[in-house]
Each structure stands twice: as structure tokens, then as C-alpha cells.
Amino acid sequence: MKNVDIFKESEEYMPGGVNSPVRAFKGVNLNPPVIKSGKGVIIKDEEDNEYIDFVLAWGPLILGHCDDDVVGAIKEVSSMALAFGAPTKLELDLAKFMCTNLDNVEMIRMVNSGTEATMSAVKLARGYTKRKRIVKFAGCYHGHFDGFLIEAGSGVMTGGIPGSLGVPNESIENTLIGIYNDKEQITELFKKYGSEIAGVIIEPVAGNMGVIKAENDFMETLRELCNQYGSLLIFDEVMSGFRVAFKGAQSLFNVKPDLVTYAKIMGGGLPCGAYGGRKEIMKNLSPLGGVYQAGTMSGNPIVMAAGIATLNKLKNNQNYYDHIENIGARLEDGIISISKKYNLPVVMNRVGGMMTLFFNDLKEVRTYDDVKKCDVNRFNRYFEHMLKSGFNLPPSQFEALFLSVQHKESHIDAFLKAFEEFASNENKMSL
Ligand SMILES: Cc1ncc(COP(=O)(O)O)c(C=O)c1O
């Protein structure tokens, strides 16, 4: 069957033909290819077209598709352990790995997705502080939990809607909106509401409004405000964990979070999430404490095995991060010099293996307002050209592109060749 036929039939049975909105390519006005297989960085659609993949399942596949060790671990465990709903040694292995290798994680609770991790961390912060309000930053996305669905970055921005229907005002009346990288605004917010704020949740390297790194002094201000007012600082490392560095975005700042959330890479490509922090806080979770959070599939053996295989491989091969940095720099430098050659105004933000090419003529992109000034039509032309040239990129100006250890210089050079064709076409259009 052709991609388009499968997708059209899918639309009959699943809203928009998908199980997660961005996959539907609505923002770029195209039909998505229907993917059937992946190995390394090459994915194949149902018509056997091949693409070099820079989405990597939206971040998790830092080792590339179907890494032999990860698949081997899944095969081994799945022949004897699908699910028990009882403690397993594999859970201990992954929990111990996370607690001993990461900073500021003394105890951890496994869940099944990033959304579950962040919503549970916020509940824990509320239970621990006995306060109601939380702060999230405009442009940051923390999953589809009701309390987070305002100013929630890429998915909702690309769909052109401010938030979501079905979220009662009562669910968001305790959510305060901070402005990313704006020290004064967050200080004012704390002056007004500080004693009522249970926690502040932030993507320390934002990926969901395109890549923007939080500034050091902004993060220090956040930490000081949380200390001063007794609020918890929650780093959402669902995307940045094990990606921007082995120890995640935490290692890029001189600031300690109270709670941290993970998902994506830690699950090795299977559905997984986790949240952790100091024991004193984590012990408030049921069955030890009064904050109730549970899950039939949480800590599933196959998922744990995939996570352990992935994280062990990353730990034992720290040169992977050097490789990703090198090819990232090659891609960034190439794009910048081609853009200059063809007078294409762009800003490139990159932190290790996650990056966004913003089509705008600003000097830098450091706030959500900067992001909103992008030329989305130009992004869409870029996206279509790259897709037709065999490159699978995130279908939105407001997302991050991801690199893996399997991307080689030859893949980057092929990307740059296709990008040069696009830049040259844009240049001709403007003449
Ligand atoms: C920073 C961040 N937090 C939370 C989530 C939600 O994770 P999930 O899609 O696994 O529910 C995402 C998803 O992209 C994310 O990027």
C-alpha cells in the first residue's frame, strides 16, 4: 500500500490518523510518510523510500534505531518476563544506575511516559510543600497534563491554538506563567505569590519552543527564589537527560534541582519515564507517604532492560558525546556558512546533539518572543525540500532536531548539500 493510502485510511480510525498530533504534519501541510522500519540512522517507509532520520523518535534513540545491544536485551528479557506487577531485580538495576550516576537523584520512581513523570513530580511538590501553585515557563512543554497546557510550546503553537479545550479553568488557575530567561519577571512573580508556590518546573535546555538554553544567572535566580520562598525547583530533563551530556542539562549549570524528571533516552526507545530527587522529598510518595501515585506497567521488565542496555552503553562510551558534539558542530558550521553565502537570515541554537535552525533575522534567539518572530512559511519550504531529498526532520519550526552516535560525517555532508539547494532556491525567489 502507498503511504498516502495508509494515512488516509488511518484518518478513518484514529483522529487525524495519528496517536500524537505532531505526527500528522498539519503545520507543514503535507501527508507524513508511514514508517515501517529503522536501523542506525536510516528509516524506511511503506513504499521503501529511505530517509536519514534526525527525529529519532523525538529524542530517545541516541544510539540510533534498533541498536543491537538494546534489541538483544529486549529479546532476552521478553522470553521470560513480560510483566508481573511485582518487584523485579531489573527495576533495582535501573534505579540504582540512575541514583549512582546522576547528580541530585537519591531515590527514583519509574513511570511510563514523560507526561506521567512531570505531573507526578508536581503532585509530589504540592504534597511536600502543602501548597497549590506551580510556575511553568511560556514555551516549555511538560506533557499533556491539564495544569501544563497553557503556553505549552511547539505542539499547540504549530496547531495555532493557545491551549486545549477540555481543560477547566480550575485546572490551570494554580499555574503561573514565567517568562524564560527573564529574571525580573520571575522575581516579581515570586514577590507576589512566593509563599503559595509549591514548585517551579523548567526545561533547563528548552526543546519545545525550539532549542533555547536557560542562561546561568537566570537559573541562579530561580534557585535563590526557590530557596527564599521554600518552593521546589523541578528540572524537566525528559528531553535533555542523557542527551546534552551524560549527566544531562544539570551538569551544565551550577544549580541543583530538588526534583528531576526523565523519559525518552532512559527508556531506550520503549515507553518509560521517571522522577527522582532527595530522599527526604521522595519518601512522601505512597506507600511511605501520603502522595499517591501508581502504575500497573510502571517499571515493566522489558522497558527496564532496554533502559539499562542504553544507559550502560552510554556510560561505557563517553566518547559518544564527543562524536555527537563534533558532527553537531559540523552541521551547525555548514548551515551557517551556506546561509551567509545565500543571504538567508537564520539563527542556529545548538546544545550538543539537539539543535534548532530558526528562520529569522534576529541576532540571537533567547526568549519565547524571539521564537515567535520566525518565518514559518520559509521553514515549511525547507522542511518539504529536505523531506523530498530524503531527510526526516521534525515537522515544526518550534522543535529540536536530534543527532545520534550513528550519524556520520557523510550523513551531515549529504544534509548540507540538500540544504545548499534549498538556500540557493530561496535566494533566487528573493531576487
Ligand atoms: C521536556 C518534555 N517534558 C515532557 C514531555 C512529555 O513526554 P511524553 O511525550 O513521554 O509524555 C516531553 C515530550 O516531548 C518533553 O519534551
The ligand as a Tripos MOL2 file, in Angstrom:
@<TRIPOS>MOLECULE
LIG
   16    16     1     0     0
SMALL
NO_CHARGES

@<TRIPOS>ATOM
      1 C1         10.5840   18.3360   28.1300 C.3       1 LIG1
      2 C2          9.4480   17.3680   27.9890 C.ar      1 LIG1
      3 N1          8.7250   17.0400   29.0520 N.ar      1 LIG1
      4 C3          7.7060   16.1600   28.9730 C.ar      1 LIG1
      5 C4          7.3590   15.5870   27.7770 C.ar      1 LIG1
      6 C5          6.2370   14.5980   27.7050 C.3       1 LIG1
      7 O1          6.7610   13.3240   27.4900 O.3       1 LIG1
      8 P1          5.8390   12.1470   26.8880 P.3       1 LIG1
      9 O2          5.5640   12.5260   25.4710 O.co2     1 LIG1
     10 O3          6.7000   10.9210   27.0330 O.co2     1 LIG1
     11 O4          4.6200   12.0770   27.7000 O.co2     1 LIG1
     12 C6          8.0790   15.9130   26.6310 C.ar      1 LIG1
     13 C7          7.7370   15.3150   25.3290 C.2       1 LIG1
     14 O5          8.2530   15.6430   24.3040 O.2       1 LIG1
     15 C8          9.1630   16.8160   26.7350 C.ar      1 LIG1
     16 O6          9.8890   17.1640   25.6700 O.3       1 LIG1
@<TRIPOS>BOND
     1     1     2 1
     2     2     3 ar
     3     2    15 ar
     4     3     4 ar
     5     4     5 ar
     6     5     6 1
     7     5    12 ar
     8     6     7 1
     9     7     8 1
    10     8     9 2
    11     8    10 1
    12     8    11 1
    13    12    13 1
    14    12    15 ar
    15    13    14 2
    16    15    16 1
@<TRIPOS>SUBSTRUCTURE
     1 LIG1         1 GROUP 0 **** ****
